[in-house]
Structure formats: C-alpha cells, structure tokens
Amino acid sequence: MERVSVYIDGFNLYFGICDLHARYKWLDVHKMSQAMLKGQQVLIDVKYFTARISGDPTKESRQRRYLDAIDTTPVQVYYGHYLGKPAQCHRCHHTWIKNEEKMTDVNIATQLLLDAYHDKYDRAVIVGGDSDLLPPIQAVQNTFGKRVFIAFPPRRNSSTLRAQANGYFNVGKKLLGDNQFPNIVTSVSGFELTRPGPWN
C-alpha cells in the first residue's frame, strides 16, 4: 500500500472555491482527501493550514464555524498569523489596512519536510498553487525520494509546480460537491453547526 499524506493551503483552497464554486464552501477536507485516493493507497494524514482572521465579526464567525466542523474530523489544523499592513492607492494616495495571512507556506514546508524525514508517507498531495513551495518539494523528492503531487484549487495554477511535481490535477466541481459536510454538524463541544447559506 502506498502511504499518502495531504497538505492543504486553506486560504488558497477557500478563495479558489469562492471564485468558481461558492456553493461548495462547506467542504469536508478529510472526506475529499479520501476521495482523491486510488487503489492500493492509504490515507495517513490530512493537514490543514490557515490563520484565524480578524477585523470582521461576520467573517470571523463564519470561519470559526467552519474550523469547528473540521475539528470533528481527524484533520490536523496548523495556524499561521493574520496581520494587517498599510496599503495605498497609487492614484489617489488613499491609505487603508490590508490584512494578509502569514506563515502558511513555512508551516506547510516544515510539515512536508519533517514527515518525509520521519518516513511518514510515500506520496504527498499538496492542495494549493503557491510556487513558493518549490524548494521543499524539491527537497523531499531529491533527498528522501518521495513523490509529490499537486491538487490545484479552482482557478489556481502554477507552471513551476506543474513542471516539478510528479503529477498534478485540478480540484473540480464534482470532487467538491461530492464531499460536503452534512447541513448540520455537531461540534466537539456539542453545538450544532449549520451549513452557511449561499450569501455568506
């Protein structure tokens, strides 16, 4: 059996879904990871990388609900930081605070390398499209002999990753639609988590 570990860039996947298939945001990433397996493969780990957003109570509540749903599955969640930095319009010079997620790439790279070093997987599947992951991908391939496949979220792609990966595919509508959470999920603490409507 080929051992498979899945590493999910949460923001990359979420915004890809929002761009093309917004009705499928209530995604069970563990179930999706199982569905990506082929014969003679076994799922070892699913690791989900994100950051808790701030500055918008509605978005914070929606994200908290989703992360509580993920907590009911075997998925391991790794948190980076959500930081604000000044931004400015080049035309009118209006300034505002632009929030950005930080550390996801570093966290994915760290787990990818550590798991390869400890020989936890034979194949890694990275759900994301950020070319900054090229160096750790090369390292696990060349140093540890691991195979790395890329699952590109909707409207996310990278020719750099396509060229380096052992294979790649697109996370399409069917894969997303077939692997949704139920409309109501009972959280670990016993609260009912209701599927968000199409407006949020």
Secondary structure as UniProt FT lines:
FT   STRAND          2..9
FT   HELIX           10..20
FT   HELIX           22..24
FT   HELIX           29..35
FT   TURN            39..40
FT   STRAND          41..50
FT   HELIX           57..70
FT   TURN            71..72
FT   STRAND          76..79
FT   STRAND          81..88
FT   TURN            90..92
FT   STRAND          95..102
FT   HELIX           104..117
FT   TURN            118..119
FT   STRAND          123..127
FT   HELIX           131..133
FT   HELIX           134..142
FT   TURN            143..144
FT   STRAND          147..152
FT   TURN            154..155
FT   HELIX           159..164
FT   STRAND          167..170
FT   HELIX           173..177
FT   TURN            178..179
FT   STRAND          184..186
FT   TURN            188..189
FT   STRAND          192..194
FT   TURN            198..199
//
